[in-house]
């Protein structure tokens, strides 16, 4: 049986959870490796020259407990046919992803477990700093018969150089992701600071408006106080004016009273003079022996008296 060329990519990884699914990254690597077999796809490109690609991912840490020390295979498959199909699998099954999940520095699996030899060997390879590293590896590799391989092993550093190249890409992506997250966090903080600044500015404007409003209210209160004071002064002036008018009224009343007294006195004097005049006419006419009837008529005529009143005076003074 003739062996065809195989494209195999082995990716040792420190963690199974670098922040994205390892499986997606593995499929992406396979697609790149498959497409790289053709420098340029033209009309006459011979796609039959494509050979199958394998991508094997060995993940050491952050494996869920139920998935530790397991091997998963992902291949392309013909899942449905609506008519008889005679296409050979080798014509479409061009990519296989293998994900090997470890989990602890110490592998406690039994020899009867499926994949024991492979998992035991890889667990030692992925922890090259352990004291039993060489003892475990020499169980599977005869270094005396392969001096070149032995030289390569002796050049491995005491701390995980085996997985360094596989992890460097993850480390760079991790740093990039962390940097992006830090930048985003700084951007959010900057936006938050800008919003807070705007909020403070709005609050300052609000405070300024409130101060202006308070100032206007103070001015309004001051004007109202001035108006009240003016009204009070006006009231005081009116009170003084009323008092002066009252004093004037009182003086007028006193003058009226005085006039009334003078009028009364004058009336009394008039009455007295009238009485004296009536008396003088009666006495003078009696001396001249004027009859009563003539005297009564004279009194009625000169003093505008009634007959009864004239007779009353005649009786009083005759």
LUMDOTOR-356411 format. One record per atom (N, C-alpha, C): atom name; x, y, z. Coordinates in steps of 0.2 Angstrom, whole numbers, plus 5000, padded with zeros to 4 digits. Example, Ala and Ser with C-alpha at 12.3 -4.5 7.8 and 13.67 -1.06 7.14 Angstrom:
! LUMDOTOR-356411
> N_5066_4972_5039
> CA_5062_4978_5039
> C_5066_4984_5039
> N_5064_4989_5035
> CA_5068_4995_5036
> C_5064_5000_5039
//
This chain:
! LUMDOTOR-356411
> N_5004_4994_5000
> CA_5000_5000_5000
> C_5004_5006_5000
> N_5003_5011_4995
> CA_5007_5017_4995
> C_5005_5022_5000
> N_5009_5025_5003
> CA_5007_5030_5008
> C_5008_5037_5005
> N_5002_5041_5006
> CA_5002_5048_5003
> C_5005_5052_5008
> N_5007_5058_5006
> CA_5009_5064_5010
> C_5004_5066_5015
> N_5006_5067_5021
> CA_5001_5069_5026
> C_5004_5076_5029
> N_4999_5081_5030
> CA_5000_5087_5033
> C_4998_5087_5040
> N_5003_5087_5045
> CA_5001_5086_5052
> C_5004_5093_5056
> N_4999_5095_5059
> CA_5001_5101_5064
> C_5000_5099_5071
> N_5005_5100_5075
> CA_5004_5099_5082
> C_5005_5105_5086
> N_5000_5106_5090
> CA_4999_5113_5094
> C_4999_5111_5102
> N_5004_5111_5105
> CA_5004_5111_5113
> C_5001_5117_5115
> N_4997_5117_5120
> CA_4993_5123_5123
> C_4994_5122_5131
> N_4995_5128_5134
> CA_4995_5128_5141
> C_4988_5127_5144
> N_4983_5131_5141
> CA_4977_5131_5143
> C_4972_5129_5138
> N_4966_5125_5140
> CA_4961_5123_5136
> C_4956_5129_5135
> N_4956_5134_5139
> CA_4951_5140_5139
> C_4955_5146_5138
> N_4958_5148_5132
> CA_4962_5154_5132
> C_4957_5160_5131
> N_4950_5159_5131
> CA_4946_5165_5130
> C_4942_5164_5124
> N_4943_5158_5120
> CA_4939_5157_5114
> C_4939_5149_5113
> N_4935_5146_5109
> CA_4935_5139_5109
> C_4941_5136_5105
> N_4945_5132_5108
> CA_4951_5129_5105
> C_4949_5126_5098
> N_4943_5123_5098
> CA_4941_5119_5092
> C_4940_5124_5086
> N_4937_5130_5087
> CA_4937_5134_5081
> C_4944_5136_5079
> N_4948_5137_5083
> CA_4955_5139_5081
> C_4958_5133_5077
> N_4957_5127_5080
> CA_4960_5121_5076
> C_4957_5121_5069
> N_4951_5122_5068
> CA_4947_5121_5062
> C_4950_5127_5057
> N_4951_5133_5060
> CA_4954_5138_5056
> C_4961_5136_5054
> N_4965_5133_5058
> CA_4972_5131_5056
> C_4972_5126_5051
> N_4967_5121_5051
> CA_4967_5116_5046
> C_4965_5119_5039
> N_4960_5124_5039
> CA_4958_5127_5033
> C_4964_5131_5030
> N_4968_5134_5034
> CA_4974_5138_5031
> C_4979_5133_5029
> N_4980_5128_5032
> CA_4985_5123_5030
> C_4983_5119_5024
> N_4976_5118_5023
> CA_4974_5115_5017
> C_4974_5120_5011
> N_4972_5126_5012
> CA_4973_5131_5007
> C_4980_5133_5005
> N_4985_5132_5009
> CA_4992_5134_5008
> C_4995_5129_5003
> N_4991_5123_5002
> CA_4994_5118_4997
> C_4994_5120_4990
> N_4989_5125_4989
> CA_4989_5128_4982
> C_4991_5135_4982
> N_4996_5137_4979
> CA_4998_5144_4979
> C_4993_5149_4976
> N_4989_5147_4971
> CA_4984_5151_4968
> C_4979_5147_4964
> N_4973_5148_4966
> CA_4967_5144_4963
> C_4965_5147_4956
> N_4967_5143_4951
> CA_4966_5146_4944
> C_4961_5141_4941
> N_4959_5143_4934
> CA_4954_5138_4931
> C_4957_5131_4930
> N_4963_5131_4929
> CA_4966_5124_4927
> C_4969_5121_4934
> N_4968_5124_4940
> CA_4971_5121_4946
> C_4969_5114_4947
> N_4974_5109_4948
> CA_4972_5102_4950
> C_4971_5101_4957
> N_4965_5101_4959
> CA_4963_5100_4966
> C_4964_5093_4968
> N_4965_5089_4964
> CA_4966_5082_4966
> C_4973_5081_4970
> N_4977_5086_4969
> CA_4983_5086_4973
> C_4983_5088_4980
> N_4977_5090_4982
> CA_4976_5091_4989
> C_4977_5085_4994
> N_4980_5086_4999
> CA_4981_5080_5004
> C_4978_5082_5010
> N_4976_5077_5014
> CA_4973_5078_5020
> C_4977_5081_5025
> N_4974_5085_5030
> CA_4978_5089_5035
> C_4975_5087_5042
> N_4980_5086_5046
> CA_4978_5085_5053
> C_4981_5090_5058
> N_4977_5092_5063
> CA_4979_5097_5068
> C_4978_5094_5074
> N_4983_5093_5078
> CA_4983_5090_5085
> C_4984_5095_5090
> N_4979_5096_5094
> CA_4980_5101_5100
> C_4980_5097_5106
> N_4986_5098_5110
> CA_4987_5095_5117
> C_4986_5101_5122
> N_4981_5100_5126
> CA_4979_5106_5131
> C_4980_5103_5138
> N_4984_5107_5141
> CA_4986_5105_5148
> C_4982_5107_5154
> N_4980_5113_5154
> CA_4977_5116_5160
> C_4970_5118_5158
> N_4966_5120_5164
> CA_4959_5123_5163
> C_4954_5118_5160
> N_4955_5112_5161
> CA_4951_5107_5157
> C_4945_5105_5162
> N_4939_5105_5160
> CA_4934_5103_5165
> C_4935_5096_5168
> N_4933_5095_5174
> CA_4935_5088_5177
> C_4932_5082_5173
> N_4926_5083_5171
> CA_4923_5077_5167
> C_4927_5076_5160
> N_4931_5081_5158
> CA_4934_5080_5151
> C_4941_5079_5152
> N_4944_5078_5158
> CA_4951_5077_5158
> C_4953_5070_5156
> N_4959_5070_5153
> CA_4962_5064_5150
> C_4957_5061_5145
> N_4955_5065_5140
> CA_4951_5062_5135
> C_4954_5065_5128
> N_4952_5061_5123
> CA_4954_5063_5116
> C_4947_5064_5112
> N_4947_5069_5108
> CA_4941_5070_5104
> C_4943_5071_5097
> N_4940_5068_5092
> CA_4941_5068_5085
> C_4935_5072_5081
> N_4937_5077_5077
> CA_4932_5080_5073
> C_4934_5079_5065
> N_4930_5076_5061
> CA_4932_5075_5054
> C_4926_5077_5050
> N_4927_5078_5044
> CA_4922_5079_5039
> C_4918_5073_5037
> N_4912_5073_5037
> CA_4908_5067_5035
> C_4902_5069_5030
> N_4900_5064_5027
> CA_4894_5064_5022
> C_4888_5062_5026
> N_4884_5067_5028
> CA_4879_5066_5033
> C_4872_5064_5030
> N_4871_5066_5023
> CA_4865_5065_5020
> C_4866_5064_5012
> N_4862_5060_5009
> CA_4862_5059_5002
> C_4855_5058_5000
> N_4853_5062_4995
> CA_4846_5061_4992
> C_4846_5056_4986
> N_4852_5054_4984
> CA_4852_5049_4979
> C_4859_5044_4981
> N_4859_5039_4977
> CA_4865_5035_4979
> C_4872_5039_4978
> N_4877_5038_4982
> CA_4883_5042_4982
> C_4889_5037_4982
> N_4893_5037_4977
> CA_4899_5033_4977
> C_4905_5037_4978
> N_4905_5043_4980
> CA_4911_5047_4981
> C_4915_5044_4987
> N_4922_5043_4985
> CA_4926_5041_4991
> C_4927_5046_4996
> N_4928_5043_5002
> CA_4928_5048_5008
> C_4935_5052_5008
> N_4940_5049_5004
> CA_4946_5053_5004
> C_4946_5059_5000
> N_4940_5060_4996
> CA_4939_5065_4992
> C_4936_5071_4995
> N_4933_5070_5001
> CA_4930_5076_5005
> C_4933_5076_5012
> N_4935_5071_5015
> CA_4937_5071_5021
> C_4945_5073_5021
> N_4946_5079_5021
> CA_4952_5082_5020
> C_4955_5085_5027
> N_4951_5086_5032
> CA_4953_5089_5038
> C_4951_5085_5044
> N_4956_5084_5049
> CA_4954_5080_5055
> C_4957_5084_5061
> N_4953_5086_5065
> CA_4955_5090_5071
> C_4955_5085_5077
> N_4961_5084_5081
> CA_4961_5080_5087
> C_4963_5085_5093
> N_4959_5084_5098
> CA_4960_5088_5104
> C_4961_5083_5109
> N_4967_5084_5112
> CA_4969_5080_5118
> C_4969_5084_5124
> N_4965_5082_5129
> CA_4964_5086_5135
> C_4967_5082_5141
> N_4972_5085_5144
> CA_4976_5083_5150
> C_4972_5085_5156
> N_4976_5087_5161
> CA_4972_5090_5167
> C_4977_5091_5173
> N_4981_5086_5175
> CA_4985_5087_5181
> C_4992_5085_5180
> N_4997_5087_5184
> CA_5004_5085_5183
> C_5005_5078_5184
> N_5000_5074_5188
> CA_5001_5067_5189
> C_4995_5064_5185
> N_4997_5059_5181
> CA_4992_5055_5177
> C_4991_5049_5181
> N_4985_5048_5183
> CA_4983_5042_5187
> C_4979_5036_5183
> N_4979_5037_5177
> CA_4975_5032_5173
> C_4978_5025_5173
> N_4974_5020_5172
> CA_4976_5013_5172
> C_4978_5011_5165
> N_4983_5006_5164
> CA_4985_5003_5157
> C_4979_5001_5153
> N_4974_4999_5157
> CA_4968_4996_5153
> C_4964_5002_5150
> N_4965_5008_5152
> CA_4961_5013_5149
> C_4963_5015_5142
> N_4958_5017_5138
> CA_4959_5018_5131
> C_4964_5024_5131
> N_4969_5024_5127
> CA_4974_5029_5126
> C_4979_5030_5131
> N_4979_5025_5136
> CA_4984_5026_5142
> C_4991_5028_5140
> N_4994_5024_5135
> CA_5001_5025_5133
> C_5002_5032_5131
> N_4997_5035_5126
> CA_4998_5041_5123
> C_4997_5047_5129
> N_4992_5046_5133
> CA_4991_5051_5138
> C_4996_5051_5143
> N_4999_5045_5145
> CA_5005_5045_5150
> C_5011_5048_5147
> N_5012_5047_5140
> CA_5018_5050_5137
> C_5017_5058_5137
> N_5011_5060_5134
> CA_5010_5067_5133
> C_5010_5071_5140
> N_5008_5068_5145
> CA_5008_5071_5152
> C_5015_5072_5154
> N_5019_5068_5153
> CA_5026_5069_5154
> C_5029_5074_5150
> N_5028_5074_5144
> CA_5031_5079_5139
> C_5028_5086_5141
> N_5022_5087_5143
> CA_5019_5094_5145
> C_5021_5096_5151
> N_5025_5092_5155
> CA_5028_5094_5162
> C_5035_5092_5162
> N_5039_5096_5158
> CA_5046_5094_5157
> C_5051_5095_5163
> N_5048_5099_5168
> CA_5052_5101_5174
> C_5051_5096_5179
> N_5047_5091_5179
> CA_5046_5086_5184
> C_5053_5081_5184
> N_5054_5079_5190
> CA_5060_5075_5191
> C_5060_5068_5187
> N_5054_5065_5186
> CA_5053_5059_5183
> C_5052_5060_5175
> N_5053_5066_5172
> CA_5052_5067_5165
> C_5056_5062_5161
> N_5063_5062_5162
> CA_5067_5058_5158
> C_5065_5050_5159
> N_5064_5048_5165
> CA_5062_5041_5166
> C_5056_5039_5162
> N_5051_5044_5162
> CA_5045_5042_5159
> C_5046_5042_5151
> N_5049_5047_5149
> CA_5050_5048_5141
> C_5054_5042_5139
> N_5059_5040_5142
> CA_5064_5034_5140
> C_5060_5028_5140
> N_5054_5027_5143
> CA_5050_5022_5142
> C_5047_5021_5135
> N_5047_5026_5131
> CA_5044_5026_5125
> C_5049_5028_5119
> N_5055_5031_5121
> CA_5060_5033_5116
> C_5066_5030_5118
> N_5070_5026_5113
> CA_5076_5023_5115
> C_5081_5028_5112
> N_5084_5033_5117
> CA_5088_5038_5115
> C_5095_5035_5113
> N_5098_5030_5116
> CA_5105_5027_5114
> C_5105_5026_5106
> N_5099_5024_5103
> CA_5099_5022_5096
> C_5097_5028_5092
> N_5096_5034_5095
> CA_5094_5040_5091
> C_5098_5046_5095
> N_5104_5047_5093
> CA_5108_5052_5096
> C_5106_5059_5095
> N_5103_5060_5089
> CA_5101_5067_5087
> C_5095_5069_5091
> N_5090_5064_5092
> CA_5085_5065_5097
> C_5087_5067_5104
> N_5092_5063_5106
> CA_5094_5064_5113
> C_5097_5071_5114
> N_5101_5073_5108
> CA_5104_5080_5109
> C_5098_5085_5109
> N_5093_5084_5106
> CA_5087_5089_5106
> C_5084_5089_5113
> N_5083_5083_5116
> CA_5080_5083_5122
> C_5084_5086_5127
> N_5091_5085_5127
> CA_5096_5088_5132
> C_5096_5096_5131
> N_5093_5098_5126
> CA_5093_5106_5125
> C_5087_5109_5127
> N_5082_5105_5129
> CA_5075_5107_5132
> C_5077_5110_5139
> N_5074_5116_5140
> CA_5075_5120_5146
> C_5072_5116_5152
> N_5073_5118_5158
> CA_5070_5115_5164
> C_5063_5117_5165
> N_5061_5122_5161
> CA_5054_5125_5162
> C_5050_5125_5156
> N_5047_5120_5153
> CA_5042_5120_5148
> C_5044_5123_5142
> N_5050_5122_5139
> CA_5051_5125_5133
> C_5047_5121_5127
> N_5045_5115_5129
> CA_5042_5111_5125
> C_5035_5114_5122
> N_5032_5117_5127
> CA_5025_5120_5125
> C_5026_5128_5124
> N_5032_5131_5124
> CA_5033_5138_5123
> C_5030_5140_5117
> N_5033_5137_5111
> CA_5031_5139_5105
> C_5023_5139_5103
> N_5020_5133_5106
> CA_5013_5133_5105
> C_5009_5138_5109
> N_5012_5140_5115
> CA_5008_5145_5119
> C_5010_5152_5118
> N_5015_5153_5114
> CA_5017_5160_5112
> C_5011_5164_5109
> N_5008_5160_5104
> CA_5003_5164_5100
> C_4997_5165_5105
> N_4995_5161_5110
> CA_4990_5162_5115
> C_4992_5168_5119
> N_4999_5168_5121
> CA_5001_5173_5125
> C_5000_5180_5122
> N_5002_5180_5116
> CA_5001_5187_5112
> C_4994_5189_5111
> N_4990_5184_5110
> CA_4983_5185_5109
> C_4980_5187_5116
> N_4982_5184_5121
> CA_4980_5186_5128
> C_4982_5193_5130
> N_4989_5195_5128
> CA_4991_5202_5129
> C_4987_5207_5125
> N_4986_5205_5119
> CA_4982_5209_5115
> C_4975_5210_5117
> N_4972_5204_5120
> CA_4965_5205_5122
> C_4965_5209_5129
> N_4970_5208_5133
> CA_4970_5211_5139
> C_4971_5219_5138
> N_4976_5220_5133
> CA_4977_5227_5131
> C_4970_5230_5128
> N_4967_5227_5124
> CA_4961_5229_5121
> C_4956_5230_5127
> N_4955_5226_5132
> CA_4951_5227_5137
> C_4952_5233_5142
> N_4959_5233_5143
> CA_4961_5239_5147
> C_4960_5246_5143
> N_4961_5246_5136
> CA_4959_5252_5132
> C_4952_5253_5133
> N_4948_5248_5132
> CA_4941_5249_5132
> C_4938_5251_5139
> N_4942_5248_5144
> CA_4940_5250_5151
> C_4942_5258_5152
> N_4948_5260_5149
> CA_4950_5267_5150
> C_4945_5271_5146
> N_4943_5269_5140
> CA_4939_5273_5136
> C_4932_5273_5140
> N_4930_5268_5143
> CA_4923_5268_5146
> C_4924_5273_5152
> N_4930_5273_5156
> CA_4931_5277_5161
> C_4931_5284_5159
> N_4935_5285_5153
> CA_4935_5292_5150
> C_4928_5295_5149
> N_4924_5290_5146
> CA_4917_5292_5144
> C_4913_5294_5150
> N_4914_5289_5155
> CA_4911_5291_5162
> C_4913_5297_5165
> N_4920_5298_5164
> CA_4923_5305_5167
> C_4920_5311_5163
> N_4919_5310_5156
> CA_4916_5315_5152
> C_4909_5316_5154
> N_4905_5311_5155
> CA_4898_5311_5157
> C_4898_5315_5164
> N_4902_5313_5169
> CA_4902_5316_5175
> C_4904_5323_5175
> N_4909_5325_5171
> CA_4911_5332_5170
> C_4905_5336_5167
> N_4901_5333_5162
> CA_4895_5336_5159
> C_4890_5337_5165
> N_4889_5331_5169
> CA_4884_5332_5174
> C_4886_5337_5179
> N_4893_5338_5181
> CA_4895_5343_5186
> C_4894_5350_5183
> N_4895_5350_5176
> CA_4894_5357_5173
> C_4887_5359_5173
> N_4882_5354_5171
> CA_4875_5355_5171
> C_4873_5357_5178
> N_4876_5353_5183
> CA_4874_5355_5190
> C_4876_5362_5192
> N_4883_5364_5190
> CA_4885_5371_5191
> C_4880_5376_5188
> N_4878_5374_5181
> CA_4874_5379_5178
> C_4867_5380_5182
> N_4865_5374_5184
> CA_4859_5374_5188
> C_4859_5378_5194
> N_4865_5377_5198
> CA_4867_5381_5204
> C_4867_5388_5202
> N_4870_5390_5197
> CA_4871_5397_5194
> C_4864_5400_5193
> N_4860_5396_5190
> CA_4853_5398_5188
> C_4849_5399_5195
> N_4850_5394_5199
> CA_4847_5395_5206
> C_4849_5401_5210
> N_4856_5402_5209
> CA_4858_5408_5212
> C_4855_5415_5209
> N_4855_5415_5203
> CA_4852_5420_5199
> C_4844_5421_5201
> N_4841_5415_5202
> CA_4834_5415_5204
> C_4833_5418_5211
> N_4838_5416_5215
> CA_4838_5418_5222
> C_4839_5426_5222
> N_4844_5428_5218
> CA_4846_5435_5218
> C_4840_5439_5216
> N_4836_5436_5210
> CA_4830_5440_5208
> C_4825_5440_5213
> N_4824_5434_5217
> CA_4819_5434_5222
> C_4821_5439_5228
> N_4828_5440_5229
> CA_4830_5445_5234
> C_4828_5452_5232
> N_4830_5453_5226
> CA_4828_5460_5223
> C_4821_5461_5223
> N_4817_5456_5221
> CA_4810_5457_5222
> C_4807_5458_5229
> N_4810_5454_5233
> CA_4808_5455_5241
> C_4810_5462_5243
> N_4816_5464_5240
> CA_4819_5471_5242
> C_4814_5476_5240
> N_4812_5475_5233
> CA_4807_5480_5230
> C_4801_5480_5234
> N_4798_5474_5236
> CA_4792_5474_5239
> C_4793_5477_5246
> N_4799_5476_5249
> CA_4800_5480_5256
> C_4800_5487_5255
> N_4803_5489_5250
> CA_4803_5497_5248
> C_4796_5499_5247
> N_4792_5495_5243
> CA_4785_5497_5242
> C_4781_5497_5248
> N_4782_5492_5252
> CA_4779_5492_5259
> C_4780_5498_5263
> N_4787_5500_5263
> CA_4789_5506_5267
> C_4786_5512_5264
> N_4786_5512_5257
> CA_4783_5518_5254
> C_4775_5518_5256
> N_4772_5513_5256
> CA_4765_5512_5258
> C_4764_5514_5265
> N_4769_5512_5270
> CA_4768_5514_5277
> C_4769_5521_5278
> N_4774_5524_5274
> CA_4775_5531_5274
> C_4769_5535_5272
> N_4766_5532_5266
> CA_4760_5535_5264
> C_4754_5535_5269
> N_4754_5529_5272
> CA_4749_5528_5278
> C_4750_5533_5283
> N_4757_5534_5285
> CA_4758_5539_5290
> C_4756_5546_5289
> N_4758_5547_5282
> CA_4756_5554_5280
> C_4749_5555_5280
> N_4745_5550_5278
> CA_4738_5550_5278
> C_4735_5551_5285
> N_4738_5547_5289
> CA_4736_5548_5297
> C_4738_5555_5299
> N_4743_5558_5297
> CA_4745_5564_5300
> C_4740_5569_5297
> N_4738_5568_5290
> CA_4734_5572_5287
> C_4727_5572_5290
> N_4725_5565_5292
> CA_4718_5564_5295
> C_4718_5568_5302
> N_4724_5567_5305
> CA_4724_5570_5312
> C_4724_5578_5311
> N_4727_5581_5306
> CA_4727_5588_5305
> C_4720_5590_5303
> N_4716_5586_5299
> CA_4709_5587_5297
> C_4705_5586_5303
> N_4707_5581_5308
> CA_4703_5581_5314
> C_4703_5587_5318
> N_4710_5589_5319
> CA_4711_5595_5323
> C_4707_5601_5320
> N_4707_5601_5313
> CA_4704_5607_5309
> C_4696_5606_5311
> N_4694_5600_5310
> CA_4687_5599_5312
> C_4685_5601_5319
> N_4689_5599_5323
> CA_4688_5601_5330
> C_4688_5608_5331
> N_4693_5612_5328
> CA_4693_5619_5328
> C_4686_5622_5325
> N_4685_5619_5319
> CA_4678_5621_5316
> C_4672_5620_5321
> N_4673_5614_5324
> CA_4667_5612_5329
> C_4667_5617_5334
> N_4673_5619_5337
> CA_4673_5624_5342
> C_4671_5630_5340
> N_4673_5632_5334
> CA_4670_5639_5331
> C_4663_5639_5330
> N_4660_5633_5328
> CA_4653_5632_5327
> C_4649_5633_5333
> N_4652_5629_5338
> CA_4649_5630_5345
> C_4649_5637_5348
> N_4655_5640_5346
> CA_4655_5647_5349
> C_4650_5651_5345
> N_4650_5650_5338
> CA_4645_5654_5334
> C_4638_5652_5337
> N_4637_5646_5338
> CA_4630_5644_5341
> C_4629_5648_5347
> N_4634_5648_5352
> CA_4633_5651_5358
> C_4631_5659_5357
> N_4635_5662_5352
> CA_4634_5669_5350
> C_4627_5670_5347
> N_4625_5665_5343
> CA_4618_5665_5340
> C_4613_5665_5345
> N_4614_5660_5350
> CA_4609_5659_5355
> C_4609_5665_5359
> N_4615_5668_5361
> CA_4615_5674_5365
> C_4612_5680_5361
> N_4613_5680_5354
> CA_4610_5685_5350
> C_4602_5684_5350
> N_4600_5678_5350
> CA_4593_5676_5350
> C_4590_5678_5356
> N_4594_5677_5361
> CA_4591_5679_5368
> C_4591_5687_5368
> N_4596_5690_5366
> CA_4596_5697_5366
> C_4590_5700_5361
> N_4589_5696_5355
> CA_4584_5698_5351
> C_4577_5698_5354
> N_4576_5692_5358
> CA_4570_5690_5361
> C_4569_5695_5367
> N_4574_5697_5370
> CA_4574_5702_5376
> C_4572_5708_5373
> N_4575_5710_5367
> CA_4574_5717_5364
> C_4567_5717_5362
> N_4565_5711_5359
> CA_4558_5711_5356
> C_4553_5712_5362
> N_4555_5708_5367
> CA_4550_5708_5373
> C_4550_5715_5376
> N_4556_5718_5376
> CA_4556_5725_5378
> C_4552_5730_5374
> N_4553_5729_5367
> CA_4549_5733_5362
> C_4542_5732_5363
> N_4539_5726_5364
> CA_4532_5724_5365
> C_4530_5728_5371
> N_4534_5727_5376
> CA_4532_5730_5382
> C_4531_5738_5382
> N_4536_5740_5378
> CA_4537_5748_5377
> C_4530_5750_5373
> N_4529_5747_5368
> CA_4523_5749_5364
> C_4516_5748_5368
> N_4516_5743_5372
> CA_4510_5742_5376
> C_4509_5747_5381
> N_4515_5749_5384
> CA_4514_5754_5390
> C_4513_5761_5387
> N_4517_5762_5381
> CA_4516_5769_5378
> C_4508_5770_5376
> N_4506_5765_5373
> CA_4499_5765_5370
> C_4494_5765_5376
> N_4495_5762_5381
> CA_4491_5763_5387
> C_4491_5770_5390
> N_4497_5773_5390
> CA_4497_5780_5393
> C_4493_5784_5388
> N_4493_5783_5382
> CA_4489_5787_5377
> C_4482_5785_5377
> N_4481_5780_5381
> CA_4474_5777_5382
> C_4471_5775_5375
> N_4475_5771_5372
> CA_4473_5768_5365
> C_4470_5761_5367
> N_4464_5760_5364
> CA_4460_5754_5366
> C_4465_5748_5365
> N_4462_5743_5368
> CA_4466_5736_5368
> C_4466_5733_5361
> N_4460_5734_5358
> CA_4460_5731_5351
> C_4465_5734_5346
> N_4466_5741_5347
> CA_4471_5744_5343
> C_4478_5742_5345
> N_4479_5741_5351
> CA_4486_5739_5354
> C_4487_5732_5351
> N_4483_5727_5351
> CA_4484_5721_5349
> C_4485_5721_5341
> N_4482_5725_5338
> CA_4483_5725_5330
> C_4490_5728_5329
> N_4492_5733_5333
> CA_4499_5735_5332
> C_4504_5730_5333
> N_4503_5726_5339
> CA_4508_5721_5340
> C_4508_5716_5335
> N_4502_5714_5332
> CA_4502_5709_5326
> C_4506_5712_5320
> N_4505_5718_5319
> CA_4508_5721_5313
> C_4515_5722_5314
> N_4518_5725_5319
> CA_4525_5727_5320
> C_4529_5720_5322
> N_4526_5716_5325
> CA_4531_5710_5328
> C_4528_5703_5324
> N_4524_5704_5320
> CA_4521_5698_5316
> C_4519_5692_5321
> N_4515_5694_5325
> CA_4512_5690_5330
> C_4505_5688_5328
> N_4503_5682_5331
> CA_4496_5680_5330
> C_4492_5684_5335
> N_4485_5684_5334
> CA_4481_5688_5339
> C_4482_5685_5346
> N_4482_5678_5346
> CA_4482_5675_5353
> C_4489_5677_5356
> N_4494_5677_5352
> CA_4501_5679_5355
> C_4501_5686_5357
> N_4498_5691_5353
> CA_4498_5698_5355
> C_4494_5699_5361
> N_4488_5696_5361
> CA_4484_5696_5367
> C_4488_5694_5374
> N_4492_5688_5373
> CA_4496_5686_5378
> C_4501_5691_5381
> N_4504_5694_5376
> CA_4509_5700_5378
> C_4505_5706_5381
> N_4499_5707_5379
> CA_4495_5713_5382
> C_4493_5711_5389
> N_4491_5705_5390
> CA_4489_5703_5397
> C_4496_5703_5401
> N_4502_5701_5398
> CA_4508_5701_5402
> C_4510_5708_5405
> N_4510_5713_5400
> CA_4513_5719_5402
> C_4507_5724_5403
> N_4501_5723_5402
> CA_4496_5728_5404
> C_4494_5728_5411
//
